């Protein structure tokens, strides 16, 4: 069975993964360690094991046709009967294929972040302008491409959030806010452990918080470039900066496209 750590890109997924790595292993964080407690659901080797032709030749639609077999293969090869997967997919259905199949899903986590900060972080991460990043947040056909040719179907930011929350009726999901993790880590990281049904250990919890602190992750990246950083540094701000960076026009565009969901979570 699969537990999901789901989010729109640049919402703190990596941060939370590093916390879980330290908590579960009891070992210091290694940002480039290939052995992770939470792994990606868009693994090229896993796709290739069930695909008769090179994965790079698959159309986007064909990727979704293969996805159920890929997930089952990942489960069969995992050392335990519970697999934890990171995903940036919206909880959507493509040509009758459920991207997040409830039939073998366990209670999961959805991590949400203010789209006004995502616009800035995603622009820097993908080396595009903030205006282009905002356009992607507003695109109902948005799919994030990976270097391996695989994609995440993201839709608009609001559609992504709602697909995992108000429109989700078959997988128990704990919703955590990036901003709450920053403001009250003790309460909200404990909620993350509870969501994944992990026993609480105070000593290990303190260690994991220290290891996954933004300052420590940034220091580790300064020592050794993070393999997931496509352009520049990955751990840049670690706080809300949109009020100081976005123009009035940029703020209004995001607000007009996502007002209802922003108001629900950010007032």
C-alpha positions as CSV (number, residue, x, y, z in Angstrom):
1,X,0.0,0.0,0.0
2,X,1.1,3.6,-0.7
3,X,1.3,6.6,1.5
4,X,1.5,9.9,-0.5
5,X,3.4,13.1,0.2
6,X,1.7,15.3,-2.3
7,X,2.1,18.9,-3.2
8,X,2.3,21.4,-6.0
9,X,6.0,21.9,-6.8
10,X,8.0,24.2,-4.6
11,X,5.6,23.9,-1.6
12,X,8.1,22.4,0.8
13,X,7.9,18.7,-0.2
14,X,11.7,18.3,-0.1
15,X,11.9,19.9,3.3
16,X,9.3,17.5,4.7
17,X,11.1,14.6,3.1
18,X,14.4,15.5,4.8
19,X,12.6,15.6,8.1
20,X,11.2,12.1,7.6
21,X,14.6,10.8,6.4
22,X,16.2,12.0,9.6
23,X,13.4,10.8,11.9
24,X,13.0,7.3,10.4
25,X,16.7,6.6,9.9
26,X,18.0,8.4,13.0
27,X,20.9,9.5,10.8
28,X,22.1,13.0,9.8
29,X,20.6,14.4,6.7
30,X,22.5,13.8,3.4
31,X,20.7,15.8,0.8
32,X,22.1,13.7,-2.0
33,X,21.7,10.3,-0.5
34,X,20.0,8.0,-3.1
35,X,18.4,5.9,-0.3
36,X,15.4,7.9,0.9
37,X,12.4,7.0,3.1
38,X,10.2,8.8,0.6
39,X,10.9,8.3,-3.1
40,X,9.5,9.8,-6.3
41,X,6.6,8.3,-8.2
42,X,8.1,9.3,-11.6
43,X,11.1,6.9,-11.6
44,X,12.4,6.2,-15.1
45,X,13.9,2.8,-14.1
46,X,10.5,1.7,-12.7
47,X,8.7,2.8,-15.8
48,X,11.3,1.1,-18.0
49,X,10.8,-2.3,-16.3
50,X,7.2,-2.5,-17.4
51,X,7.5,-0.6,-20.7
52,X,8.3,-2.4,-24.0
53,X,9.9,0.6,-25.6
54,X,12.2,3.4,-24.3
55,X,10.4,5.5,-21.8
56,X,11.7,8.6,-23.6
57,X,9.5,7.6,-26.6
58,X,6.2,7.5,-24.5
59,X,3.6,10.1,-25.2
60,X,2.2,11.8,-22.1
61,X,-1.0,9.8,-22.4
62,X,1.0,6.5,-22.7
63,X,2.7,7.4,-19.4
64,X,-0.6,7.4,-17.7
65,X,-1.6,4.1,-19.3
66,X,1.6,2.5,-17.8
67,X,1.3,4.2,-14.4
68,X,-0.8,1.6,-12.6
69,X,1.6,-1.2,-13.6
70,X,4.6,1.0,-12.5
71,X,3.1,1.7,-9.1
72,X,2.3,-2.0,-8.6
73,X,5.9,-2.9,-9.6
74,X,7.3,-0.4,-7.1
75,X,5.2,-1.9,-4.4
76,X,6.3,-5.5,-5.3
77,X,9.9,-4.5,-5.2
78,X,9.7,-2.5,-1.9
79,X,11.2,-4.1,1.2
80,X,8.1,-3.5,3.3
81,X,4.4,-3.6,2.5
82,X,4.1,0.2,2.9
83,X,5.7,2.5,0.3
84,X,5.9,6.3,0.7
85,X,5.9,8.2,-2.5
86,X,6.4,11.9,-3.2
87,X,4.2,13.2,-6.0
88,X,3.4,16.5,-7.6
89,X,0.5,15.0,-9.6
90,X,-2.9,16.4,-9.1
91,X,-5.3,13.8,-7.8
92,X,-6.9,13.5,-11.2
93,X,-8.3,11.0,-13.7
94,X,-6.9,10.8,-17.3
95,X,-8.8,8.7,-19.8
96,X,-10.3,6.6,-16.9
97,X,-6.9,6.1,-15.3
98,X,-6.7,7.3,-11.7
99,X,-3.3,8.9,-11.3
100,X,-3.6,8.4,-7.6
101,X,-5.4,5.0,-7.2
102,X,-7.3,4.9,-4.0
103,X,-7.5,1.1,-4.1
104,X,-4.0,0.8,-2.9
105,X,-3.5,4.1,-1.1
106,X,-3.1,4.7,2.7
107,X,-3.8,7.9,4.6
108,X,-1.5,10.6,3.1
109,X,-0.3,14.2,3.4
110,X,-1.0,17.1,1.2
111,X,1.3,20.1,1.7
112,X,0.0,23.5,0.6
113,X,1.9,26.8,0.2
114,X,0.9,30.3,-0.7
115,X,0.9,30.5,-4.6
116,X,2.4,34.0,-4.5
117,X,5.5,32.5,-2.9
118,X,5.4,29.5,-5.2
119,X,5.4,31.8,-8.2
120,X,8.8,33.2,-7.1
121,X,10.4,29.9,-6.0
122,X,9.2,28.0,-9.1
123,X,10.5,30.8,-11.4
124,X,14.0,30.6,-9.9
125,X,14.0,26.8,-9.8
126,X,13.1,26.4,-13.5
127,X,15.0,29.5,-14.7
128,X,11.9,31.3,-16.1
129,X,10.5,34.7,-15.4
130,X,8.0,35.3,-12.6
131,X,5.4,36.2,-15.1
132,X,5.9,32.8,-16.9
133,X,5.7,31.1,-13.5
134,X,2.4,32.8,-12.8
135,X,1.1,31.7,-16.2
136,X,1.8,28.1,-15.3
137,X,0.0,28.5,-11.9
138,X,-3.0,29.6,-13.9
139,X,-2.8,26.9,-16.7
140,X,-5.4,24.1,-16.4
141,X,-3.3,22.0,-18.7
142,X,0.0,22.5,-16.9
143,X,2.3,19.5,-16.7
144,X,5.7,19.7,-15.2
145,X,8.5,18.1,-17.3
146,X,11.4,16.2,-15.9
147,X,14.8,15.7,-17.4
148,X,13.9,12.0,-17.8
149,X,10.9,12.8,-20.0
150,X,8.3,11.9,-17.4
151,X,5.7,14.4,-16.3
152,X,3.6,15.5,-13.4
153,X,0.0,16.6,-14.3
154,X,-0.4,19.7,-12.1
155,X,-3.4,21.6,-13.6
156,X,-3.8,25.1,-12.0
157,X,-2.7,25.7,-8.5
158,X,-6.3,25.9,-7.3
159,X,-7.3,22.8,-9.1
160,X,-4.3,20.9,-7.7
161,X,-5.2,21.9,-4.1
162,X,-8.9,21.1,-4.5
163,X,-8.2,17.7,-6.2
164,X,-6.5,16.6,-2.9
165,X,-8.9,18.3,-0.5
166,X,-12.5,19.2,-1.2
167,X,-12.8,17.0,-4.3
168,X,-11.0,14.0,-2.7
169,X,-13.5,11.6,-1.2
170,X,-11.7,8.3,-1.1
171,X,-8.2,8.8,0.5
172,X,-7.8,10.2,4.1
173,X,-5.5,13.2,3.7
174,X,-3.9,15.4,6.3
175,X,-3.5,19.0,5.0
176,X,-0.4,20.8,6.2
177,X,0.6,24.4,5.4
178,X,4.2,25.3,4.6
179,X,3.7,28.5,6.6
180,X,2.5,26.6,9.7
181,X,5.5,24.3,9.5
182,X,7.7,27.4,9.7
183,X,5.7,29.1,12.4
184,X,5.0,26.2,14.7
185,X,7.2,23.3,13.7
186,X,6.6,21.4,17.0
187,X,2.9,21.0,16.4
188,X,2.9,20.6,12.7
189,X,5.8,18.1,12.2
190,X,4.1,16.0,14.9
191,X,1.0,16.1,12.8
192,X,3.0,14.9,9.9
193,X,4.2,11.9,11.9
194,X,0.7,11.1,13.0
195,X,-0.6,11.3,9.4
196,X,1.9,8.6,8.5
197,X,1.1,6.6,11.6
198,X,4.7,6.8,12.9
199,X,5.2,6.5,16.7
200,X,6.5,9.6,18.4
201,X,9.9,9.7,20.0
202,X,10.9,13.0,21.5
203,X,14.7,12.5,21.2
204,X,14.4,11.5,17.5
205,X,11.9,14.3,16.8
206,X,14.2,17.0,18.2
207,X,17.1,15.5,16.1
208,X,15.0,15.4,12.9
209,X,13.9,19.0,13.4
210,X,17.5,20.1,13.8
211,X,18.6,18.1,10.8
212,X,15.9,19.4,8.5
213,X,16.1,23.1,9.6
214,X,16.4,25.5,6.7
215,X,19.8,26.7,8.0
216,X,21.2,23.2,8.1
217,X,19.8,22.3,4.6
218,X,21.2,25.5,3.2
219,X,24.6,24.8,4.8
220,X,24.7,21.3,3.4
221,X,23.9,22.6,-0.1
222,X,26.7,25.2,0.2
223,X,29.0,22.3,0.9
224,X,27.8,20.0,-1.9
225,X,25.4,21.0,-4.7
226,X,21.9,19.5,-4.3
227,X,21.2,17.1,-7.2
228,X,17.6,18.3,-7.4
229,X,18.7,21.9,-8.0
230,X,18.3,22.6,-11.7
231,X,19.3,26.2,-11.6
232,X,21.3,27.9,-8.9
233,X,20.6,27.0,-5.2
234,X,17.6,25.0,-4.1
235,X,17.3,26.2,-0.5
236,X,17.0,30.0,-1.1
237,X,14.7,31.8,1.2
238,X,12.7,29.4,3.4
239,X,10.2,32.1,4.3
240,X,7.4,34.2,2.7
241,X,8.9,36.9,0.5
242,X,6.1,37.6,-2.1
243,X,5.1,41.0,-0.5
244,X,8.6,42.3,-1.2
245,X,9.1,40.9,-4.6
246,X,5.8,40.6,-6.6
247,X,4.5,43.7,-8.4
248,X,1.0,44.9,-7.9
249,X,0.0,43.5,-11.3
250,X,1.5,40.1,-10.5
251,X,-0.3,40.0,-7.2
252,X,-3.6,40.9,-8.8
253,X,-3.3,38.2,-11.5
254,X,-2.7,35.5,-8.9
255,X,-5.5,36.8,-6.7
256,X,-8.0,36.9,-9.6
257,X,-7.2,33.3,-10.6
258,X,-7.1,31.8,-7.1
259,X,-9.0,34.1,-4.8
260,X,-11.4,31.4,-3.4
261,X,-8.7,28.9,-2.4
262,X,-6.3,31.6,-1.2
263,X,-9.0,33.1,1.0
264,X,-9.8,29.6,2.4
265,X,-6.3,29.0,3.6
266,X,-4.7,32.5,3.9
267,X,-7.6,34.8,4.6
